[in-house]
Amino acid sequence: MDAIQVDVDTIRRALAASGPYLLCFLVLLVLLGQLSYLRKKGPLPGPHFIVPFLGSAVPMILNPTRFWERQAALAKSSGLGFSADYLVGRFILFVRSTELSHKIFANVRLDAFHLIGHPFGKKLFGEHNLIYMFEQHKDLRRRIAPNFTPRALSTYLAIQQRVILSHLRRWLALSFPFKPFRLRLLCRDLNLETSQTVFAGPYLPPAARDQFNRDYNLFNVGLMAIPFDLPGFAFRRARLAVARLIQTLSGCVSQSTDRMRAGEEPSCLVDFWMQDILREIAKAEDSGVPPPPETGDLEIGGHLFDFLFAAQDASTSSLLWAVALLESHPEVLDKVRVEVAALWSPESGEPIGAEQLRGMRYTEAVAREVVRLRPPATMVPHIAGEAFPLTEWYRIPKGTIVFPSAYESSFQGFIEPDRFDPDRFSEERQEDRVYKRNFLAFGAGPHQCVGQRYAINHLLLFIGMFLSLIDFKRPRTDGCDDISYAPTIVPKDDCQVYLSQRCNRFPFS
């Protein structure tokens, strides 16, 4: 017992003796971090003092809207077009200038910028994610193209409409005449089912879908959490959920391969993909060369997850803003209803066809204006793989996380950019062509979104069906249309609405 007491006393004395040294070491680390930040920041606008190790991570997580608005205000007021800050051990740059954003998008390569999708995306998505590829990326995009041909998009139209209709029915069943309800989670569920059904088709049974939904929710929570990859933390749960999601989707790839090998017709995106890959593999075998890379079940499953991630929350954001903006602009809403009614009626019992969809010119202009005014992915994070000369006088340090802002670009160049004005996309005004460089909602350069036609079609279908089948009204409250991050931008009130049935009879079931 005495020996134990002696050991405890010895440890205490050792700790007491080393305490000042440990404190000095900690102070030195903080000082070095502060000096490193100031050296990288140089004359840029941004905080002069950073919280050790965390930087501005806490205010960014607690109120991301205010945090990014402040970054944008600093970038604008300084006249430089970009500003600096520090997040969890990382020096960051926020880029407001459209021209500087294009410079970043155009220089995605090993010795310049690496697209990361999330500040800590490699840990979350895995090293072999589509967005982290360089040499293989161009070839992979070529092989992805058959997933978005007119024939494939026409196949998806019927799936999208069946899912949208089933959810609109459900929303009406949930509604009460004097009680509004929030659309955010309902739109999220609609989009998750749409993505699952369009991308994975019949290969996800109900039990797998339930687990898929739980894992995707864990992933969503992790996107907004402090990136501590430790047991019990949301980020760790999200990372493990991603691994399970990819494993589930790789099983769908395997089933699709068998079905396409049997010569059946494609019924979903993975079928079109596997049909084309099987042709490439057969061609390689005939030529005596190795099969193309990135064609294994696990690799394709990972890329399917990339598609789902890109489609899911971005579409949820656009659907919510479409409802909010149309409700607050009744003259636009009326014009859309007139155009859709001239081309399609719910009472016809038929789905909206590809030709009818192409005829909805004004409605498509509305969809594009929704995406311009409220680009879902407000920023597209990149990391500087090497030091890069952004301007003649500023060189971005290696390892910097750079945030080109698609949101800020949307309010530059366009005529009265703060105004919701679908006519800017008309043949007469053609602002989509005149100010094309400012429309960055789908990115630019080699990583521009390959599925943007699918995304616009989905928003277009939703608008046409929602306005034809449903009457709606929003209870106006202070700040209800303010921007909130969840993780893409949504109305602050989660888009509360009163709903009632508008049509006499629902279309196809």
Secondary structure, DSSP 4 states (H G I P E B T S, - for coil): -HHHHHHHHHHHHHHHHHHHHHHHHHHHHHHHHHHHHHHHHTTSSS-SS--TTTBTHHHHHH-HHHHHHHHHHHHHHTSSSEEEEEETTEEEEEE--HHHHHHHHTTBSTTSEEE-SSTTHHHHH-TT-GGG-STTHHHHHHHHGGGGSHHHHHHHHHHHHHHHHHHHHHHHHH-BTTB-EE-HHHHHHHHHHHHIIIIIGGGS-HHHHHHHHHHHHHHHHHHTS----STTSHHHHHHHHHHHHHHHHHHHHHHHHHHHHTTPPP-SHHHHHHHHHHHHHHHHHHHT-PPPSS-SHHHHHHHHHHHHHHHHHHHHHHHHHHHHHHHH-HHHHHHHHHHHHHH--GGG--PPPHHHHHH-HHHHHHHHHHHHHS-SS-B--EEESS-EESSSS-EEPTT-EEEEBHHHHTTSSSSSTTS--GGGGSTTT-HHHHTGGG--TT--GGG--TTHHHHHHHHHHHHHHHHHHEEEE----TTTTSEEESSSEEETT--EEEEEE-SSS----
